[in-house]
Amino acid sequence: MSKKNLVESVLSASKYIFDRKLVSGKAGNISARFKDNEMDIIAITPTLISLNYVNEKNIVLVDLDGNIISKGNPSSEIFLHLEIYKKREDVKGIVHTHSPYATGFSFSNEKIKRLEGFGEIKSPYFKEVGYKKPGSMELAYNAAKKLVKEDIIILKNHGIVTTGLNVQEAADLAEFVEESAKTQFVTYQLNMEK
């Protein structure tokens, strides 16, 4: 994948995530990885800009050490993305959202069931990572460690992170998690009325 295609894939995923209301305001971040002369390059959404307003001029390119290759300021969750890429050579796209239903579950004692519809069900629930300050190295390390054998994690009191073989697959997973959480929430409500 070329640098241009990589940036376009991040832009497309940003619009997809925003249009599906998986983020609001300036929340959420998206990245994709490609090789340039054997060096990993990460294209990531900028900090403090809504995914609705991300464009090719404000996408930030960094290396795996976080050195900025282009202009701009990467997402405050840059270390989260980099640590996942370091642990998972197969991951080429990452999406982090604060979608309403899934994030609501992250603030509760309820776990989100992993429903059929997106890959093999290895565990009945999406794995969780305990709360750590957003943007911290501690959150980055804990999340990356949990994602070694997972494609989705719930960040307690925070949101979700999804990974994929490309950024669109990660975006599709983010939508799947939100729909799973919504289905579970509606089911709870309907069962309470009996």
N, C-alpha and C positions, 0 to 999 in steps of 0.2 A: 504494500500500500504506500502510495506517495504521501508526502507531507500535505499536499493540497487535499487529497482524498481523506486523509486523517482529520484535518480541520473541518472539512465538510461533514464528516460523520459525527463529529462532536456537535456541530451546529444543528444538524438534523435531529440528533438525540435530545438536545436541549429544547428544541421546539416541541418535540413529541412529549417530553416529560412535562413541560409547562402547560401545553394544550390539554393534557389529560388531568390537570390539577393535582399532580403528584408533588408539586412545590408551589409556593406562593412567595410573593415579595422577593427578597434577595437570597432565599434559602436554597440549599441543594447545590451539588456540583457534579461534574461529569468529566471523565478523561478517557483517552484512548492512547494506545502505544503502537509504535512502529520502529523498525530498525532502519538506521541511516548509516551506511558504512560500518556495520557491526556494532553501532552504538544505539542503545535504546533511547528514543525520544518520546516524551509524553506531552500530548496536547491536553490542556486542562482549562476549564472555564475560569474566568477571573474572579477575584474577590469583590464583594459588594456590588455586583451587577446581576440583576434578575436574569434568569435563564431565558426569559422572553426577549431580552435585549442583547444577548450574546451575538457577536458577529465575528467575521474572520480577522478583523483588526484588533479585537481584544482577547482572542484566545491566546493563552500563554504556552510557550514551548519550554520544557525543562528537560534536563537529563535525569538519570536515576538517583543522582546525589542531590537533586533539587536546584542545581545551578540553572539560572534563567538564560535561555538561548535567544529568546525574542524580547520584545518590549512587554511591559505590563507587570501586574501583580497576580500571581496565581491564587487560587482559592485558599482560604485559611486552613482547609483540610488537605493541603498538598501532601503532608507526611503520611496521612492515612492511605492515599492513593499510591505513593511511592513504596511504602512498606508492603502493600499487597502485591504490587508488581514484582518486588524483589523475592517474595516467597512463592509466587505463582508465574512461572515462565509462560504457561498456557493462556493466562488472562491477557486479553488485548483491550478490554473495555471495563470501566467501573462507573457505577451510578450511585450517588448518595442522595436520598430524598428525605423529606419530612412529611410524607403523605399523611392525610388526616387520620384514617382508620388504623393504619399500621403504627403510626407514631402514638396514637391513643393507646394501643395495646402495649407499646413500649413503656408507657407511664403506669401501667396497671400490673397486677399480679397474674393476669391471664397470658397464656402463650398463644401464638398464632399457629393453627394447624396447617400442615403442608398438604394442601389438597391436590388431587390428581389434575393433570393438565400441563405440567411443565417438568418433564424429566422424571426419573426414578425417585420414588419416595423411600429414602434410606432411613429417615427419622420421622416420627409422627408430627414433630413441631420444628419450626425454624429455630436454629441455634441463636443464643443471645450472648451478648458481651456486656458485662457490668458497666455502669456509668463511669466515665472518665471525662474530664473537661474537653469539650470540642476543640479540635486543633492541636491537642497535646500529643507528645510522642508516646505517652502511656496508652492513649486511645489507639494510636496508629499501631503500636506493637501488639496490643491485645486483639484488635480486630484482625490484623494480618495473620496472627497465629491461629485464630478460630477459622479463618477462611482457607487454611491449607487444604482442608477436605470438604469445604462447603462452597456453595455458589451464592448463598444468601445469608446475611446475619441481621439480627435485630440489635440495635444499639440502645440499651436501656436508657429511658428518659431522654431520648434524642431522636432516633429515626432508623433508617435501614440503609444497608449497603448491599448492592448486587454486583456480580461479576459476570463476564461472558467472554466468548471467543472473539467477540467484536462488541463495540459499544451499543449497537442496536439490540443485541441479545441481552445485554445487561439492562437496557431500558425496558425491554419486554418483560424481563423478570421483575423489575420494580413495579410495573403495572400489575403483574400476576400477584405479587405479595399484597398490594393494596386491595385488589379484588378478593383475595382470600380472606383478608382481615374484614372487609366489608360484609362478605357472606357470613362469616362467623359471628359478627356483631348482630346482623339481622336475625340470624338463627337464635342467638341468646335472647334477643328481645321477643321474638315470637314464642319461644318456649316459656318465658316468664309470664306471659299472658294466660297461660293455661291454669 
